[in-house]
Amino acid sequence: MWRSSLFNHNLPAVGTPFPTFGEVVATIPPGLVFKTGMYLSSDQQIVPIRFLHFERDRIVIDVAGQSSAISAIFESIQRFLSELRSPDGSPIIGKPERILDYSEITAKYPFVLDSMLSRPLRKLLSKKTSTPGSKNGSVLIPTLAVQAYPYGQALPAVPGANDVRVFTFSLRSGTRPEEHIYFSSAPLDSEAHLSYLRELETALGT
């Protein structure tokens, strides 16, 4: 099987990438999609690349690692394509106009997530959601989803999970509430995301 010599990707597919940071502009060809590659960092650490998408106006890089690896991968792409030119003589890839970040982190914290709810609200929700005759009891499982939005404009959609523009915080699916394993997503790079989570831990821990 042919493999990309740059990041050891399997055979790329010519197709429309799924919309990570917004709708993908319809073009012919629609785009180029690479999956399951890897990058070897300067300190000889292997960084798995989940996917690498080339759109008309964007290059989207998804890694299982720190966001700093994405910058290094993009620099490698720029060097790799630096000698190539489009039919009109312009470079295949130029300098980025804007960089968008999104990261997901799973972590374990000692606090319970319903601590973000006021005591009267916890009492009311516990009363309304309790199951009559239940012997095992139950726990409230809120999900935090927050997005900054300009005042005075109509909101096109309510902020929800799996949106790269939204801060979300919830229990991780597939875990038990008493394990206190949480999932966080944010429009931040991984380092800024970790800093935010440390502040969140302090706020909810008190």
C-alpha positions, 0 to 999 in steps of 0.5 A, a space after each residue: 500500500 502506498 503511504 505518505 512519506 511525510 507523516 506515514 499516512 495511509 492512502 489519502 482520499 479525495 473527498 469532502 472533509 467533515 466540517 470541523 471549524 465550519 462548513 467546508 466550501 464546495 470545490 472540485 476536487 472537494 478536498 484531500 483527507 489523510 487519516 491515522 498518521 504520525 509525527 516524530 517530534 524533535 525529542 523523538 516522541 511519536 505524536 499520533 495524527 488522527 487526521 489531516 484535512 486540506 480544504 480550499 481555505 483551511 488545513 485542519 490537523 487533529 493530533 492525540 497530543 499537545 497542541 504544540 505538535 500541530 505547529 511543528 506539523 504545519 511547519 513541516 507541511 509548509 517546508 514540504 510544499 514550499 517548492 511547489 507552485 500553482 498553475 499561475 505561479 503562486 505558492 501552493 500554501 501561504 501564511 495563515 490568516 487565522 489559527 483556530 484551536 480546539 482541544 479535549 482533555 479527560 481528567 479526574 477531580 475530587 469535586 462533584 459536578 453538581 457543586 456548580 448548582 446553587 443549593 436551592 436548585 440542587 434541592 429542587 432538581 433532586 426532588 423532581 428527578 428522584 424515582 419513587 421507591 428507588 433504593 439505590 438513590 441517584 445523583 444529579 449530572 449537569 453538563 456545562 456548555 458556555 459560549 461567548 456571544 455578542 450582545 444584541 444579536 439573535 442566537 442561531 443555535 443553543 450552545 451544546 457539546 461537540 461544538 468547537 466554539 463552546 466550553 463544555 465540562 461534563 462527566 465522561 461517558 462510560 464512567 461511573 459518577 463516583 469515579 469523578 472522571 470528567 471530560 472537557 472541551 474548549 476552543 483553546 490550545 492544550 496548554 491554555 486548556 490545562 491552565 483553565 482547568 486548574 482554575 476551574 478546579 480551584 473554583 469548583 473545589 471551594 
